Amino acid sequence: MKIGVFSVLFQDKTFEEMLDYVADAGVDMVELGTGGNPGNQFCPLDELLEDESKRAEYLEKIQQRGLGISAFSCHNNPISPNQDHAQDAHDTLFKTIKLAALLNVPVVNTFSGVAGSDETAKYPNWPVTPWPTAYSEILEWQWEEKLIPYWKKAADYAKEQGVKIAIELHAGFLVHTPYTLLKLRAATNDAIGANLDPSHLWWQGIDPVAAIKILGRENAIHHFHAKDTYIDQENVNMYGLTDMQPYGNVQTRAWTFRTVGYGHNPQVWGEIISALRINGYDYVVSIEHEDPIMSIEEGFTKAVNNLKSVNIENPAPDLWWT
């Protein structure tokens, strides 16, 4: 398993400074934003698509530092009821898939998106309860009329380009659990898989190791984010797990994103790493730092060190003792 980092946290650096910094930290791979929520500071998407020489120069800067690209990321909402937003997300996704194919980057990370309640809606609607039954009706309409038709086209395009789409299981979007990921995959093709981030599973009550087993059986883990979550039970008792307080309200929030090792101990992370390998994923563990009480540098460094202490780097040997 290789250790990587989602470069969005280094917005204060130039491309070359970012590459030098992560290489010096002992990281193997970088995950680069191409637009949408991550922005595209380190990946001028249109420029690279248009110019082969610039693509070669771009790759050389990465490779000469001993790094590789684990994935391009364009997290957004391509089925938003806001047509301008949806079109922008769509254009960025398809351009990103094309660039990934040109640069031999195997994975594009994104969100599934979430539609509105009907064709007249102005805002996204994320149903999470089956009753009143209007919510169930909205959910069925979203899947049948928006989500599946869109991702059939996107998955077919990705398959043609030889690129995998890793959908992050994330609150606020229709694909947010192993079940919803596998449901969408069954309705499209196996280009669709998960960008599995345990930080979004813990607060839903999902055991990441169990999720890895469920998805691994289907060869449906395409990428992995390393981010932790701390759950404050006293605050859960007050606000519940669907806490809508801003992420900065750490003292009162029910749960908070933390850097690796500060929500769950190294043994838990060791079990996650082992489960990934046992269940067929042996690619990249990409650090995503969103810890509100640590600086970027400290949080990133601690995540690297904590992951290195539990990572399994070398291929498994033959069972020499049997």
Long-range contacts (C-beta under 8 A, 24 or more apart in sequence): 1-273, 1-276, 1-277, 1-282, 1-283, 1-284, 1-285, 1-311, 1-312, 1-313, 2-28, 2-29, 2-68, 2-70, 2-283, 2-284, 2-285, 2-313, 3-27, 3-28, 3-29, 3-226, 3-284, 3-285, 3-287, 3-304, 3-307, 3-308, 3-311, 4-28, 4-29, 4-30, 4-31, 4-70, 4-284, 4-285, 4-286, 4-287, 5-29, 5-30, 5-31, 5-286, 5-287, 5-288, 5-289, 5-300, 5-304, 6-31, 6-33, 6-38, 6-73, 6-225, 6-286, 6-287, 6-288, 6-289, 7-31, 7-32, 7-33, 7-42, 8-33, 8-38, 8-39, 8-41, 8-73, 9-288, 9-289, 9-296, 9-300, 10-296, 11-39, 11-41, 15-41, 15-42, 15-61, 16-61, 18-42, 19-61, 19-62, 19-65, 19-67, 20-65, 22-67, 23-65, 23-66, 23-67, 25-300, 25-301, 25-304, 26-304, 26-308, 27-67, 27-287, 27-304, 28-66, 28-67, 28-68, 28-284, 29-67, 29-68, 29-69, 29-70, 29-284, 29-286, 30-62, 30-67, 30-68, 30-69, 30-70, 31-69, 31-70, 31-71, 31-72, 31-73, 31-109, 31-223, 31-284, 31-286, 32-69, 32-71, 32-72, 32-73, 33-72, 33-73, 33-74, 34-72, 34-73, 34-74, 34-92, 34-95, 34-96, 34-99, 35-74, 35-76, 35-88, 35-92, 35-96, 36-73, 36-74, 36-75, 36-76, 36-88, 36-89, 36-92, 36-110, 37-75, 37-76, 38-73, 38-74, 38-75, 43-72, 43-99, 45-92, 45-95, 45-96, 45-99, 46-95, 48-99, 48-102, 48-103, 49-95, 49-98, 49-99, 49-102, 55-102, 55-103, 58-103, 59-103, 69-103, 69-105, 70-105, 70-107, 70-223, 70-283, 70-284, 70-286, 71-100, 71-105, 71-106, 71-107, 71-108, 71-109, 71-166, 71-195, 71-223, 71-284, 71-286, 72-96, 72-99, 72-100, 72-105, 72-107, 72-108, 72-109, 73-108, 73-109, 73-110, 74-108, 74-109, 74-110, 75-109, 75-110, 75-111, 75-168, 76-110, 76-111, 76-113, 77-111, 77-113, 77-114, 77-124, 77-173, 78-110, 78-113, 78-150, 78-154, 79-112, 79-113, 79-114, 79-115, 79-142, 79-146, 79-147, 79-150, 80-113, 80-114, 80-115, 80-116, 80-124, 81-115, 81-116, 81-121, 81-122, 81-123, 81-124, 82-122, 82-123, 86-113, 89-113, 93-154, 94-154, 94-157, 97-154, 97-157, 97-158, 97-161, 97-163, 97-165, 98-161, 100-161, 100-163, 101-161, 101-162, 101-163, 105-163, 106-163, 106-164, 107-163, 107-164, 107-165, 107-166, 107-195, 107-222, 107-223, 108-158, 108-163, 108-164, 108-165, 108-166, 109-166, 109-167, 109-168, 109-195, 109-223, 110-165, 110-166, 110-167, 110-168, 110-195, 111-167, 111-168, 111-170, 111-173, 111-175, 112-147, 112-151, 112-167, 112-173, 112-174, 112-175, 112-176, 112-180, 112-184, 113-147, 113-150, 113-173, 113-174, 114-142, 114-172, 114-173, 114-174, 115-141, 115-142, 115-145, 115-146, 115-147, 115-174, 117-141, 124-172, 126-171, 126-172, 126-173, 126-174, 128-242, 139-174, 142-174, 143-174, 143-183, 147-174, 147-175, 147-184, 148-184, 148-187, 148-188, 151-184, 151-187, 151-188, 151-192, 152-187, 152-188, 154-188, 155-188, 155-189, 155-191, 155-192, 156-188, 156-189, 156-191, 158-191, 158-192, 159-189, 159-191, 163-191, 164-191, 164-193, 164-222, 165-191, 165-192, 165-193, 165-222, 166-193, 166-194, 166-195, 166-222, 166-223, 167-192, 167-193, 167-194, 167-195, 168-194, 168-195, 168-197, 168-200, 168-225, 169-194, 169-195, 169-196, 169-197, 169-200, 169-201, 169-211, 170-197, 170-200, 171-200, 171-204, 176-200, 176-204, 177-204, 177-206, 178-206, 178-211, 178-214, 178-215, 181-215, 181-220, 182-214, 182-215, 182-218, 182-220, 185-218, 185-220, 190-219, 190-220, 192-220, 193-219, 193-220, 193-221, 193-222, 193-223, 194-220, 194-221, 194-222, 194-223, 195-222, 195-223, 195-224, 195-225, 196-221, 196-223, 196-224, 196-225, 197-224, 197-225, 197-227, 197-288, 198-225, 198-226, 198-227, 198-228, 198-229, 198-272, 199-225, 199-227, 199-228, 199-229, 199-257, 199-263, 199-288, 199-290, 200-229, 202-229, 202-231, 202-255, 202-263, 202-264, 203-229, 203-231, 203-241, 203-254, 203-255, 204-241, 205-241, 208-272, 208-275, 209-271, 209-272, 209-275, 212-272, 212-275, 212-276, 212-279, 212-281, 213-275, 213-279, 215-279, 216-275, 216-276, 216-278, 216-279, 216-280, 216-281, 217-279, 219-280, 221-276, 221-279, 221-280, 221-281, 223-283, 223-284, 223-286, 224-276, 224-281, 224-283, 224-284, 224-285, 224-286, 225-286, 225-287, 225-288, 226-260, 226-285, 226-286, 226-287, 226-288, 226-303, 226-307, 227-257, 227-258, 227-259, 227-260, 227-287, 227-288, 227-289, 227-290, 228-257, 228-258, 228-259, 228-260, 228-261, 228-262, 228-263, 228-264, 229-255, 229-256, 229-257, 229-258, 229-263, 229-264, 230-255, 230-256, 230-258, 230-262, 230-263, 231-255, 231-263, 232-256, 247-290, 247-292, 248-292, 250-292, 250-293, 256-292, 257-290, 257-291, 257-292, 258-291, 259-289, 259-291, 259-294, 259-299, 259-300, 259-302, 259-303, 259-306, 260-287, 260-302, 260-303, 260-306, 260-307, 261-302, 261-303, 261-306, 262-291, 262-294, 262-302, 266-306, 266-309, 266-310, 269-306, 269-307, 269-310, 270-310, 273-307, 273-310, 273-311, 273-312, 274-312, 277-312, 277-316, 285-311
